[in-house]
Amino acid sequence: MSAVNERKTADAIIVGGGVHGASAAYCLAKSGVDVVLFEREYLSSGGSGRSAAGLRQHFGTEVNCRLAKYNLECFPTLEDELGGEHKLEFTQWGYLWIAYTDESKAQLEKNVALQQGLDIPSENLTPQEIKRRWPYIDVNRMIGGAFCARDGHINPHALTMAYGRAAQKLGARVRTYAPVERLLASGDRIKGVVAAGEEWSAPRVLLTAGPWSTPLAATVGVDLPVTPERHNLLVTEPIEPFECPMTLCLDDGAYFKQVPNGSFFFGRDDQDEPKVFESGNSAKFLEGVTKSVLQRIPSLKGVRVVHQWSGPYDVTPDHQAIIDWAPVEGLWINCGWSGHGLQFGPSGGRLAKEMFFGERTFADIRNFRLSRFAEGDLVIEPAFI
């Protein structure tokens, strides 16, 4: 069918080609829904593709723990499920949180108690136990940690592309380089979108465009308390893999991990970074993150940095996602993951399908409702970096 004669209607339109949009397209198409997905650039071009791509079950709220547990049940077989064309580089080298203050150590212990109560195999570790397992980590001044061996890493581009390709094979239409300019509503009901200058009609529209969801929702009068926040990442040259787990400091937000090709990722939470959509790099971040990381793993001194990139988090006031139907009938939202959204691709897609069909969601997502902000009923996610 030519583009000129293509029907511009669907059962559901998805706005945003990150992992949540692509996963939703796959899950809906698998259930027989006629889906069109619009992405302003290429799949994974936004926050998903710029993620450090850590996979963890270490959260401090029950809903995130339950969803994260589901994700980690999906990832081992997901490459085959999605057709095997894209190698997902799924590894389970673990996820280690470290603490240098009594407050952080207490929070980690509280988180682990919650996780263990949900059958997540997390454990508390002393500095001596950390040194014994990972002798290359400097435990000076460290007072404790938490570890889950089933956590790990995945390739964020491959994950998103695999979902998108699998969705296409099931009949979903994926339109890249087709920016959605605005949503369309008639009264209090959604009716479609304008994408690349053309009107498309659908009774349901899923908005999963990260921080770009906020200005798009505003075109139909919906206020989303989601703001962009730039985060940076450094990538080193590859060295011989020794399966270093993701290691993250709750006190200053610095983290590092080795990926399957041997490179290391370095990151750090920096509240001085601008709250913007645009990517950009700074010498301040480069200096700060290398200093923070080398204090924890001094054996990497002399390894060359070969790349630095950045991308936007989509941040909410409580660092929790918004997954809910909007006040405009037929519009539903999935955004605001505050930096931990990539790993929730499997659960996000399942929730999108369940909500579309009016099914009871497999996890209680009341904490993700949009109205919580007006109600002042926020539940802060403490394991946020």
C-alpha positions in Angstrom: 0.0 0.0 0.0 1.5 3.4 -0.9 1.9 6.0 1.7 -0.5 8.2 -0.2 -3.3 5.7 0.0 -2.5 4.3 3.4 -5.5 4.4 5.8 -4.8 6.8 8.6 -6.9 5.1 11.2 -6.1 2.5 13.9 -7.5 0.9 17.1 -4.7 2.5 19.0 -2.0 5.1 18.4 1.2 5.1 20.4 3.3 8.3 20.6 6.9 7.7 21.4 9.3 5.0 20.2 11.3 4.3 23.3 11.2 0.9 25.0 7.7 1.5 26.6 6.2 2.5 23.3 7.8 -0.3 21.4 6.9 -2.9 24.1 3.3 -1.6 24.1 3.1 -1.9 20.3 4.3 -5.5 20.6 1.9 -6.5 23.4 -1.1 -4.9 21.7 -0.3 -6.2 18.3 0.1 -9.7 19.8 -3.4 -9.4 21.1 -4.8 -8.5 17.7 -5.0 -4.7 18.1 -4.4 -2.5 15.1 -1.6 -0.3 16.3 0.3 2.6 14.8 3.4 3.9 16.6 4.9 7.3 15.8 8.5 8.3 16.7 10.0 11.7 16.0 13.4 10.2 15.1 14.5 6.5 15.3 13.4 3.9 17.8 15.4 4.4 21.1 16.6 7.9 20.0 15.4 9.4 23.3 16.0 8.4 26.9 15.8 4.7 26.2 18.8 4.5 24.0 20.9 6.8 26.2 20.2 4.6 29.3 23.0 2.9 31.3 20.7 -0.1 31.0 21.0 -1.6 34.4 18.5 -4.2 35.4 17.6 -4.3 39.1 15.0 -5.4 41.5 16.3 -3.2 44.3 13.6 -0.6 44.9 12.0 0.8 48.0 8.4 0.7 47.0 6.4 -2.5 46.6 4.9 -1.7 43.2 8.4 -1.1 41.7 9.7 -4.3 43.3 6.8 -6.3 42.0 7.1 -4.9 38.4 10.9 -5.3 38.5 10.6 -8.9 39.6 8.3 -9.5 36.6 10.9 -7.9 34.3 13.7 -10.1 35.5 11.5 -13.1 34.9 11.0 -12.0 31.3 14.5 -11.0 30.3 16.2 -14.4 30.2 13.9 -15.6 27.3 13.0 -12.3 25.8 15.5 -12.4 22.9 14.0 -15.6 21.6 10.4 -14.4 22.2 11.1 -11.3 20.1 12.5 -13.3 17.2 16.2 -13.5 17.9 17.2 -10.9 15.2 18.6 -8.5 17.8 21.2 -9.8 20.4 20.0 -8.3 23.7 23.3 -8.8 25.5 21.4 -9.8 28.6 23.9 -10.6 31.5 23.3 -11.2 35.2 26.5 -10.0 36.8 24.5 -8.5 39.7 23.7 -5.1 41.1 25.6 -3.8 44.1 24.5 -0.8 46.2 27.0 0.7 48.6 26.6 3.0 51.6 28.9 5.4 53.5 26.5 6.9 56.0 24.2 5.4 58.6 21.2 6.9 56.9 22.0 5.2 53.5 22.8 1.9 55.1 19.5 1.9 57.0 17.6 2.7 53.8 19.3 -0.2 52.0 18.5 -2.6 54.8 14.8 -1.4 54.7 14.7 -1.9 51.0 16.2 -5.4 51.2 13.7 -6.4 53.9 10.9 -5.4 51.5 12.5 -7.2 48.6 13.0 -10.4 50.5 9.4 -10.3 51.6 8.5 -10.4 47.9 10.8 -13.4 47.2 13.5 -11.2 45.6 16.9 -12.7 46.4 18.6 -9.6 47.7 21.0 -9.6 50.6 22.8 -7.2 52.9 26.6 -7.3 52.8 29.3 -6.0 55.1 32.3 -4.2 53.7 34.4 -7.3 54.4 32.0 -9.4 52.4 32.1 -7.0 49.5 35.9 -7.0 49.5 36.0 -10.8 49.6 33.7 -11.1 46.6 35.0 -8.2 44.6 38.6 -7.6 45.7 39.1 -4.7 43.2 36.5 -2.5 45.0 37.9 -0.2 47.6 35.8 -0.5 50.7 37.6 2.3 52.6 35.0 4.3 54.7 32.2 2.0 53.3 29.8 0.7 56.1 27.5 -1.6 54.2 25.9 -2.7 50.9 23.1 -4.6 49.3 23.4 -7.1 46.4 21.1 -9.1 44.1 22.9 -11.6 41.9 20.0 -12.0 39.4 20.2 -8.3 38.3 22.3 -7.2 35.4 22.5 -5.5 32.1 20.9 -5.4 28.7 21.6 -3.5 25.4 19.0 -0.6 25.4 19.1 0.0 21.6 18.7 -3.7 20.9 15.9 -4.1 23.4 13.9 -1.3 21.9 14.6 -2.3 18.3 13.7 -5.9 19.0 10.3 -4.9 20.5 9.7 -2.7 17.5 10.6 -5.3 14.9 8.5 -8.0 16.7 5.6 -5.6 16.7 5.9 -5.0 13.0 5.9 -8.7 12.3 2.6 -8.9 14.1 1.1 -6.2 11.9 1.9 -3.0 13.9 2.8 0.0 11.8 5.9 1.7 13.1 6.5 5.2 11.7 9.9 6.7 12.4 11.0 10.2 11.6 7.3 11.1 12.0 7.0 13.6 14.9 3.6 14.0 16.5 2.9 17.7 16.6 -0.2 17.6 18.7 -2.9 15.4 20.0 -6.5 15.7 18.8 -9.6 15.7 20.9 -13.3 16.3 20.4 -14.8 17.6 23.6 -13.5 15.4 26.4 -12.6 12.5 24.1 -9.4 11.7 22.3 -9.7 11.3 18.5 -6.2 11.0 17.2 -3.0 12.9 16.5 -1.3 15.1 13.9 1.9 13.4 12.9 4.3 14.8 10.2 1.5 17.1 9.1 -1.1 14.4 8.7 -4.2 13.7 10.8 -4.5 10.1 12.1 -7.6 8.9 13.9 -7.9 6.4 16.8 -10.2 6.0 19.8 -7.2 5.3 22.0 -3.9 7.1 22.2 -1.0 6.0 24.4 1.4 8.8 25.3 4.8 7.3 26.1 7.2 10.0 25.0 9.2 10.5 28.1 9.6 14.2 29.0 8.2 15.2 25.6 4.9 13.8 26.9 4.3 17.0 28.9 4.0 19.5 26.0 2.0 17.0 23.9 -0.5 16.3 26.7 -0.9 20.0 27.1 -2.3 20.2 23.5 -5.5 18.6 24.8 -5.5 20.3 28.2 -3.8 17.7 30.3 -1.2 18.9 32.8 1.6 16.4 33.5 4.1 17.1 36.3 6.9 15.6 34.3 10.1 17.6 33.7 13.3 16.8 31.8 16.6 16.4 33.6 19.9 15.9 31.8 22.1 13.0 32.8 25.5 12.0 31.4 27.4 8.8 30.9 31.0 8.0 30.2 32.2 4.9 28.2 35.7 3.5 28.5 37.8 1.5 26.0 37.2 -2.3 26.4 39.3 -4.2 28.7 39.3 -7.9 29.6 35.8 -8.7 31.0 35.8 -9.6 34.7 32.1 -9.4 35.2 32.1 -6.3 37.4 28.5 -5.8 38.6 26.7 -2.5 38.5 28.0 -0.8 41.6 26.1 2.3 42.8 26.6 4.6 45.7 23.3 5.7 47.4 25.1 8.7 49.0 26.4 10.5 45.9 24.7 8.8 43.0 28.0 7.6 41.4 27.9 4.3 39.6 30.0 2.1 37.3 29.6 -1.3 35.6 31.2 -3.4 33.0 29.3 -4.4 29.9 29.7 -7.6 27.8 32.2 -6.1 25.4 34.5 -5.1 28.3 33.8 -1.4 28.3 32.9 0.4 31.5 30.0 2.8 32.0 30.5 5.6 34.5 27.6 7.8 35.7 26.8 10.1 38.5 23.8 12.1 39.7 24.5 15.8 39.3 21.9 18.2 40.4 23.7 21.1 38.7 23.0 19.6 35.2 20.4 21.7 33.3 16.8 20.7 33.2 16.5 20.5 29.5 15.5 18.1 26.7 18.7 18.6 24.7 21.7 16.5 25.1 25.1 18.0 25.9 28.4 17.3 27.6 30.4 19.1 30.2 34.0 18.9 31.4 32.6 19.3 35.0 30.8 16.0 34.7 33.8 14.2 33.2 36.0 15.3 36.1 33.5 14.7 38.8 32.4 11.2 37.7 35.9 9.9 37.1 37.0 11.1 40.5 34.0 9.5 42.2 34.3 6.2 40.4 38.1 5.8 40.8 37.7 6.2 44.5 35.7 3.0 44.4 37.6 1.0 41.7 41.1 2.4 41.6 42.3 -0.5 39.3 40.6 1.4 36.4 43.1 4.3 36.6 44.7 4.8 33.2 41.8 3.2 31.3 40.9 5.6 28.5 37.5 7.3 28.2 36.4 7.0 24.5 32.9 8.5 24.6 30.5 10.6 26.6 26.8 11.0 26.0 23.8 12.4 27.7 20.0 12.2 27.6 17.0 13.4 29.5 15.3 11.7 32.5 11.5 12.3 32.7 11.2 13.2 36.3 8.1 13.4 38.6 8.0 15.0 42.1 8.0 11.5 43.8 10.3 9.8 41.3 7.5 7.4 40.4 6.0 6.8 37.0 2.6 7.9 35.7 0.6 5.0 34.3 -3.0 6.0 34.1 -6.0 7.1 32.0 -6.0 10.8 31.5 -9.0 13.1 32.1 -9.5 13.1 28.3 -11.3 9.8 27.6 -9.3 7.4 25.5 -5.9 8.9 26.3 -3.6 6.9 28.5 -0.2 7.8 29.9 3.0 6.0 30.5 5.9 8.3 31.4 7.8 9.9 34.3 10.0 6.9 35.2 12.6 9.3 36.6 15.6 7.4 35.2 14.7 3.8 35.8 12.3 3.2 33.0 14.3 1.2 30.5 14.3 -1.9 32.6 10.5 -1.8 33.0 9.8 -2.3 29.3 8.3 -5.8 29.7 6.0 -4.8 32.5 5.1 -1.5 30.8 4.0 -3.3 27.7 1.9 -5.8 29.6 0.2 -3.0 31.6 -0.6 -1.1 28.4 -2.3 -4.2 27.0 -4.3 -4.9 30.2 -5.4 -1.3 30.4 -6.5 -1.2 26.7 -8.8 -4.3 27.3 -10.0 -3.1 30.6 -8.4 -6.0 32.4 -7.3 -6.0 36.0 -3.6 -5.1 36.0 -1.3 -7.8 37.2 0.2 -5.4 39.8 -1.5 -2.7 41.8 -0.5 0.5 40.2 -2.5 3.0 42.3 0.7 4.8 43.2 1.1 5.6 39.6 -2.2 7.4 39.1 -2.1 10.9 37.7 -4.5 12.3 40.4 -2.0 11.7 43.2 -0.3 15.0 42.6 -3.5 17.0 43.0 -4.4 14.9 46.0 -1.0 15.3 47.6 -0.7 11.6 48.1 2.8 10.9 46.9 4.8 7.8 47.7 8.5 8.6 47.2 10.7 6.0 45.5 13.8 6.0 47.8 16.0 4.0 45.4 16.2 6.7 42.9 19.4 7.9 41.2 
